[in-house]
Amino acid sequence: LMPVLRDSSAKVRDSLYYAYYELGEHAVPQHFGVRTKNHKLFYLPATDEWQMFDLNKDPNELVNVYHNPEYSAVRTQLSQEYERLRREFEAPNY
C-alpha cells in the first residue's frame, strides 16, 4: 500500500482475491471470491453455488447474475481471474 500512497502513478491492482471463513454469529456463509471495481464473483462451498453481482447496477448485491447470458463474457473473465489469483496465493480449490 505504501508505494501507492507515495506515488500516485504506482500500479494499483484491478482485482482482489478474498476468502471468508467465519462460520459464526454474522450468519454469513463461508465463501471465496474475486472482486473488481465493477463486479464480484464468489463460490459458496456449503451449497456448491456460484454467485456474481454487477456492483454498478446492484451495489446491494441483491440480483445474482451468474447464470444471466448477458454476463457470460464477464463471468468467463472473472472465473479466469479467480483461478489465477487462487493459484498465485496457493488457496484451496473448493
Beta strands, then each sheet from edge to edge (+ up, - down):
strand 1: 15-20
strand 2: 31-36
strand 3: 39-44
strand 4: 49-54
sheet 1: 1+ 2- 3+ 4-
end
